[in-house]
C-alpha cells in the first residue's frame, strides 16, 4: 500500500481562499452534472429515436440495437479512464477536464443533428455509434479527473464533505435528464417527440456543456509542475508497479460499490415493475423521490467521513451492505405499499451513501500526485464497466432462469468483499500531499 495521506494540522484559510476553493468545486462539479445528464438522456430518449436510426418491423429489435450502442459507450469508460488519467497527471487536471467536457458537447451535438436512416442510410446508425463512443470516452475520463481535482482543491478537514458533491451532481444529472423528458412529454404529443422532440434534450446537453466549459476555464491547476514533469507521471507501468496494492484495493471496493449503486438506482425501477408488482408510473414516482433524497444525503455522509474517517465509513458500508441486502430485497417482494417500498429503497441508498459520498476522495487519498488521476480513473472505470455495467443484465438473466434470489446473494457476496478490502485502508486519510 502506498497511501499519500498523513496527519497534518488543518491549515487556517482566509475568507478569500475559502471562496476560491468553493467556487472551484462548483465549476468542476457543474461539468460532472452535464456529463452525466448527456450520458443518461440517451437511455431515456431511446424509445423515441430508435426507429429514426434503426428501421425494423420489430420495436424490440430497434430498442435492442439502441441498447447495444448504449453498451458500447459504457465499454469505452476504461479507455477514457486511462487516457484522461494520463492527460491529467502529465498535462494537468484542468486540461483533462476541459477536453472531457468538450468531447461530451461534441457527442451530444452530433446526436442532436444526426440525419435519419431514411436520409443517409447506414451512415445514420454508424454515426450514432461514433457519437456514443465519444460520450463514453468522455464520461470514462470525467470521473477520475474530477474526483482527483475536487479532492485536491477541497478544504482540509472537510474533504469528505466537499468531495461528496461529485455524486450530488452525478445523481443530479440523472434527475435532470428525467425532468427534461417529463416536461417534454407534457408539452409535446407522442408523434412530435418521435419526429423531432427527442433532439431537444441533446441540444440542451450541448449548451450545458458549453456553459461548463466556460466555468472550467476559470479553474486553477492543483497539480504541481514537479509531479507533471516526473518521468513516471501518468504511466500504467508505475501505477501497477509501485502502487499495485492501492490499485487492487480500489478495484476491490469499487466492484462492490458500483454493483450495489446500479442495483438500487438504475435497475431498481425495473425490479419494482417486474418483481414487486408496481405500475410503471408508480415505480417512476418512487424512484424519482428516492433519488432526490439520495442526492441530498451525500453531503451529510461526506461530512460524517470527516468526523469518523474514511476507513470506518467504508467498513460500515461493507458490513451493512452484507447484512441488509437480502432482507431488503425479501421485504420489497412482500410489501404492497409504494410508501413502504420507498422506505426500503431509501434504507438501501442510505447504506450506499456511506460509499458514494466519499467514492472519489477515498480513492484519491491512496495514490501520489504523479499517478493519482490515472489510479482513480482507471480502477473505477474497469470495476464499474465489469460489475456496475453488468448489474442489470445479471439480475434479469437470473430472474429469467428462475433464480432471482441468487442475484441478492451475489450482491451480498460482493459487499463482503468490500468489507474485507476496506480493512486494508489506512486508519486516517485526511490530507493529500501534492508533492508525494
N, C-alpha and C positions, 0 to 999 in steps of 0.2 A: 504494500500500500504506500502511496506517496502523497498523502494529504498536504495541502499547502496552507491549511488553516492553523492558526496558533493563537494563544491567548495574548491579547493586547488590550491596553486601556482604550476605551471608546473615546475618540477624539471629540473636541468641542467644535461644533460647526457654527459659523456665523449665519445670520438670517439670510444673507445673500447666497451663501453656499448651499443652504438647505433649499432655497427656491430654485437654484440652478439644477440641483440633482433631482428634485421632484419634477421639474419641467422636462428633464431628460427622460425620466421614467415614463411620463405621459407621451412624449414624442415617440419613444421606442415602442411602447405598447400599442399606440394607435396603429402602427403598421401591422402589428400582430393581429389586431382585430380585423383589419381589412383583408389580410391574407386568408384568415380562416373564413370570413364572410364569402370571399370569392370561391374558396375551395368547396364549401358546403352548399352554396347556392346552385351548383351544378346538380347535386343529388336531388335537391328539392324541385328543380325545374325539369328534370329528365322526362317526367311523364308528359310534358307539353311539347318538348322539342324532339323527342325520339323519332317521330315519323318524318321530321324535316330532313334528318341526316341518314336514317336507316329505313328506307321504304321496304315494307314487308307486309304480307297479309295478316300475320300473327302479331298482335300488340305485345305479347310476351317476348317474342323474339327481338322486337325492337328494344324493349327495356333491357333484355339480356346483353345486347350489343352495346347499349349505352352504359350499362354497368361494367362491361369489360373495359371500356375506355376510362371509366372512373377508377377501376382497379389498377390500370396501367399507371395512372397518375400516382396512386398510392405506392407502387413499387419503385417509383423514381425517388422516393424520400431518402433511402440510404445514399444514393449518388449525390443528392443535394446536401445531405449531412456532411459527406466527405468534402465536396467541392467548396461549399461556403464556409465550412470549418477551416479549411486550408487558407482560403482567402482572408478570413477574419484573423487568423493567427499570423499570417505573413504580411497582409496589407492593411489590417485594421478592422475593428468591429464595425465602424461607421460605413466603410466602403462595402463590406459584405451586406449590411442591412439595406443600403441604398440599391444595390444590384438586385437583391431578392425581391424587394417590393416593386422594382421596375419590371422585372420578369412577370410578376403576378399581374401587373397592369397590362402588359402586352398580351398575356394569355387571355385575360377577361375581355379585352377589347377585340381580340381576334374572334372569340366565340360570338360576341355580340354582333359582329359584322359579317359572319360567315354566310355565303350563299347556300341555298338548299341543294339537296341531291338532284332535284328536278332541274336546277340551273346549271350545275357544273359536274354532275355525275359522281363518280367515285372519289373525286377530289374533296368532296364535302366531308365524308367521314374521315378521310385521311388527314385533312387539315384540323378537324376537331381533335383527333388524336394528338397531333403536334401541339396544339394549344393546351391540351390537358397535360401533356408531358412537361411543358414549360411550367404549368401551375404546380405540378407535383414536385418538380425540381426546386421551385421557389419555396414551397412550404417545408420541404425537407431541410433546406438551409436556414429557414427562418427561425425554427425552434432553438437550435444550438447557439446561434449568434445572439439572438435576443435574450435568451436565458443568461448567457455569459455577460453581455453588456449590462443587463439590469442588476445582476449580482455584483458587478464591479462598481457601478455608479450609485448603488443604494447606500443609505446612511448606515455606518457601522452600528451594530447593536439593534438595528431594525431591518436587517437584510431580508429576513423571512417575510416580514410584513410587505415590504415594497416589491420583492420578487414575486409575491403571490399575484400581483396584477397581471402577470403573464397569462395565467389561467382565467382571470377575470375577463380579459379581452378575448381569449380563445373561446370560452363559453359564450361571451357576448357576441362574437362573430356568428356562432350558430343561431343564437336567438334573433339577431338582426336579420339573418337570411330568412328565417321562418316568418318574421314580422313583415318583411317586404312582400313575400309571397301571399300572406294573408290579406294585406292591403290591396294587392293587385287583384286577388280573387273577388274582393268586394267591388272594385272599380270596373273590372272588365268581365265580359262573359267568357265562357269556355272556348268558344271559337276564336275570339280575339287573342286570348292567351296562347292558343296553339299556333296562330298565324304570325303574330309579331310581339305579343305582350311578354313572352318568356325572355326576350332580348333585354328588356329594361333592367332587370337585376344585374346583368353583366355590365351594362353601361354604368350603373351606379357603383359597382365594384371598381371599375376602371377609374372613375372620377375620384372615388375614395382613396385609391392607391396613389393618385397624383397628389392629393392633399397630404397623405402620409409621407410621400417623397419629399415634399416641401418642408414638413416638420422635421424629418430626419436629417435634412441638410444642416439644421441648426445644432445638431449634436456635437459634443466634443469627444475626442477619442480617449478611450480608457486604457488601451494597451500602450506600452512604452516602446520607444524606438529600439531599445535593447532587446526586448522579448521578440519583437517582429524581425529583428535582424539576426537573431540566433540561427545558426546553420540547420538546427533540427526543428525549427518552428513549423508547425502545421504538417509534420511528417507522420504518416501512419507507422513507419518503422520505429520512430521514437515513442509513439503512443503505445504500441504493442510490445515494445521492449522494456523500457524503464518503468512504464506506467500500466503494464498489463493487468496487474492486480486491481487497480482502480477501475480500469475499463471493464473487466469482468464483473466487478461488484455492481457497477451501474447497469450493465446488461441484465444482471440477475434481478434487481428490484424493479427495473423498468419493464421487464417482461410481464411480471405480475401486475404492476401498476397500470400499464396500458391495457391489459386484458380486462381488469375489473372496471376501468374507466369506460371503455367502449361497451362493456356488458350492461352497465347501469345508465348509459346515456343513449347511444345510437341504437343498440339492439333492444333496449327495454320497451320502446314503443311497439315494436313488432311482437314482443313477448306478451304485452298486455292484451293485444288483439288475438293472437294465435293460441295462447295458453291460458291467460287469465280471464278471457271472455268479455273484455271491454269492446265497445264500438270504436271505430277509427277516430271519430270526433272526440269521444270521451278520453281516449288514450292520448290524443294530441293535447288536449287541455291539461291532463295530469302531468305530462312530460314538460310542457311549457312552464307550468308553475314550479315544478321541481327543479328544472334547470335554472330558472331565475333565482330561486332561493339558494341553490348550489353555488351559483356565481357569487352571491352576496357572502357566502361562508368563507371564501378564500382568504380575504384579508384577516379574518378572525383567527383562522388556523395558522396563517403565516406569522401573526403576532405571537400565537401560542408557542411556535417553534423557537422564537427569540427568547422566550422565558424558560422553556424546558429543554431546549437543544434539539437539533435535527435528528440525532440518533434515537432519542426517546419517541419523537413523533413517528419515525419510520417503524420502530419496534411496535408501537401501539397500532399502527396501520396494519402491519403484518399479522399481529396476534388477533385483532378484532376481525379482520377480513377472513382469517382462517376459521374463527369460531362462529361468525354470523352469516356467512354466505348461504349455506344450505338452509338454515332456519328461515332466512328472509325469503328465499325462493319458495320454500314449502308453504310459508304463510301467504305469499302472493297467490298461490294456487287455490287456497282455501277461503279467502275473503272475497266478498262480492262488492263491497262499497268502494267507489273510486277514492273516497277520502282516506279509507284505511290503506288502500294500495299506495296512495301518495305518501302517507306517513311511513310506510315500509321502505319505499324507494328513497325517501329523504334520510332515513336511518342509514341506508347503504351509502348514500352520497356523503353523509357526514363522515363516515369512516374513510371514504375515498379522499375526502378533503385533507386528511392528515398527510396524504402523499402529494396531491396535485398542487396544494398551496405552496409547497417547497420543492416541487419537482425540479425546477431549474437550479436553485441555489444549492441543493444537496448534491447535485452532480458537479456543479462548478467548483465547489469547495474541495473536491478531490484531485483536481488537476492544476499543474502550474500554468502560468500565463502563456507560455510558448506553444502549448498544445491544448489549452482549455476549451476553446470553441470547437476544435476538432473532436476532443474527447467527449464533450457534452452532446454535440450534434450527431456524430456517427453512432455512438452507443444507443442513443434514443431512437434514431431512425431505424436501425436494424431491429431492435427489440419491438418497436412499435409496428413496423411492417409485418413482422412474423406473427406476433401474438395479438396486438391490438387490431391489426387489419383482418385477421382471420377469425376474430371472436364471433361475429355474426354467422359466418359460414359453418364454423364448428358447431355452434348452438343449433342452427337449423338442420344441419346434417344429422346430428344425434337425435333430434326430435323426429326427423323423417324415418330414422332407423328404429324408432320406438324406445330410445334410451335417453330421453331428455334429461333425466336426473343426473346422468353421467356428466353433463356439462357443469352442473353445480359443483360436483366433486373435482372436476378439472380446475375450475376457478379456485376452489378451496386449496387444492394442492399447490397451485402457483402462489397463492398468498402465504402458504407455509414456507415456500422458497424465499419469498420476500423477507419474512421474519428471520430466517437463517442467515441470509445475505446481509441484512441490516445489522447483525451482530458484529460485522466486520467494519462498520463505520466508526470513525473516531468519536471519542466522548464529547468533544467540544469543537465546533467548527463555526466560529463567529467572525473571522477576519480573513480577508483574502489578501495575500501578499502579491502585488503586481510584479515584483522582481523575482518571484520564486521560479 
